Amino acid sequence: MKEKVIIGERIGIKTILAGYVEWSIFGLMGAVGFYNLVGRYFISDSRVNLLVSLIIFIVVVLLATPLFGANEYLEFSNEEVCHYRAGSYLQKWYRAIMIIMKKPDLCNLEIKTSEIYSVQLSYVRFTMLYGQAGYQLKMTFLLKDGSLFSVLPAGIDDMKKGRFEQAFSLLEENGVIIVDKFNLRSVLNDKNSFYLHIKEIEDLKKC
């Protein structure tokens, strides 16, 4: 069993660089569009147009920096479970800068594995485009002191990689009980199986 299991995408320098390349295209398009439009109808000085266009390019890329990568992920280990989440725009900016400087990401909530009594698996319903129903896994941590903590892990791609099962097995090895009354654990290796399984549960509730 791995010593650490991550559910969700942890942003890294490669992700940020890839984002810069992608958003540089949009920045370049905005800069070229401004240069052509303003140069033709408003400002004839090409040096001023070039300077403003360069500023637009830089602003677009900088504003997009916090959008690179996921906003939330969970890290499981034998010692603790860490919940990383960048909620506000400024928090995302701060996280991106820290990663560029090769500083460790800041854990929003740290729970010692030895303090966890059980993890309950359930799901929540949400509305997708065109009114279609979507479902997301919900993990509720019950601590030995009686407190609760719930999270909706955004790690659909991690289903294919088996990371959910790895995380649950790691917790069980450390004495944590996995409560799975909907039998979700058996379908957490495939997105389609997960959706179909929950749809069957919802249909049974209507009977």
N, C-alpha and C positions, 0 to 999 in steps of 0.2 A: 504493500500500500504506500502511495506517495505521502511524503511528509506534509505537503501543502497541496490544496486543491482550490482552484479559483473558479467561481461561477460568475460569468459576466466578462466583458472585455476590459482588461487593464490597459489603460493608455500608456504608450511608451514613446520614445524618441522617434522610432520608425513610423509610428502612427501620425505623429505631429508633422514629420517631414513629408509623408505622403499627402497629408491634408494641405500642407503649404503648396505642393505642386498642383493639386487639384484646384484650390482656391486662387492660385496665381493666375490661372486661366481666366477666371471671372474678373479678377482685378485688372488684368491686361485688357480684357474686353471693355471694361468701364473706362479705363484710362484712354484707350484708343478712341472710343466713342465720344468722350468729352473733348479730346484733342481735335477731332474732325468737326464736331458740331460747333464748339466755341470758336475755333480757328476760322471757320467759314462765315459765321454770322455775327460774332461779338468781338473777340480779341484777335488782333492781327499779329501781335508779337509772338513769334513761335517759341521763344525762350520761356515766356510766362506760361504759355499753354503746356509746354513740356514739363515745367515745374509743377503746375497744378495737377497734371495727369499723373506724374510720379507720386504726388501726395495721395491722390485717389487710390492708386494701386497699393500703396503701403497701408492706407487705412482699411481697405477691404480685407487685405490679408491679416492684419492685426486683429480686426474685429472678429474674424472667423476663427482665430486661434483657440478660444475656449470651446469651440464646437467639435473639435477633433476628439474622437474616441467616445466611449460610453460614460454616462454620468454616475453610474452606480455599479458596484460589484462586491462580492463576498469572498473572503479568503479564509479557508478552513485549515487548521493545523491541529496537532495533538495537544498543543497548549492553549489555543484560543481561537475564537471566531471573530474576525474583524469585518466591520461593515464600512465600506468606503462610499461616500456620496458627496458629489459637488452639486449643490442645489442652485444657488444664485449664479448670475453671470460672473461676478467678481470672484467667487469661489472657484469657478472653472478656470478663470484667468490665472489665479494664484497657483492652482494645481499644475497647469501647463508650464508655468515659469519654473516651478520647483522640479518638474521632470526634466526640463531642458537643462537645468543646473545639476542634474543627476542627484537630486535630493529625494529621499523616500516619500511616498505619498502619505498623507495624514489620515489616520483611522478615525472616523467619526464616532464609532461605538465599538468598544472592545469587550468581549465576553470571554471569560476563562472557560475552557471546555469542561473543567471540573465543576463549574457552577451551573451547568445546564442539566436539567432533569430530563426534559423530553423536547422533541421537535414534532409539531403536528403539521401534516401536509393537507392542504385543502386547495380551493381555487376560487377565483373571483371572475365575474363576468363583466365584459365591457363591450361597447358598441363600436364596430369598425365602420369603414366606408360603406355607403349604401345600406346602412342599418343592419348589417350582418353582425351576428354575435361572435365575440372572441372570448377566449378564456386564458387566464394566466395563473401560474402556480403561486400559491401563498404558503410561506413557511412561518409558523408561529413558534417562537422559542419560549418554553416555560422554564424559568430558573428555579433553583432550589429554595430561593427566598420568597417565591410566590409571584414574582414580577414577570411580565410578559413583554415580548418584543416581536413584532411581525414585519416581514419584508416580502416584497414581490420581486424575486430575482429575475432580471432581464437577461436571460442566457439561453435563448432558443437554440442557437448554434451549439451550445454545450451539451444539448441532448444527444446529438450525433457522436460527440466525443466521450460520452459516458461519464461526464464530470459530476452529474447529480448523484449517481450511484456511488461514485468514489467518495463524495463528500459524506453521504449517509453511512457508508461502511466505516469511514474514518471516525465518525461520531459514535457509532455503535461499538467500535473497538475501545473507545474511551468511556463506555458505560452509559451513553445517552440513548434513551428510548425513542424510536421513530414511530409515531402514531400515524397510521395511514388507513383511515376508515373508508376512503373512496378507492383504495387500491391504485393510487396514482403512480406509485413507485415503479410498477411493472410496465408503464407506458412512457416513462420519462427518457426513453432512448430514441424517440421519434416524434416529431411535431405533429404529424398527421394522426398517428395513433393516439396521442394525447388529446387532440381535439375530438376525435371520434368517440373515445372512451367517455369524455365528459358529456358529450352530446347524448350518449346513451343514458347516462345518469340523469340528465335533465329531462329526457323523454319519460323515464320511469317515474320521476317525481310528478309528472302531469297525469299519470294514469290513476 
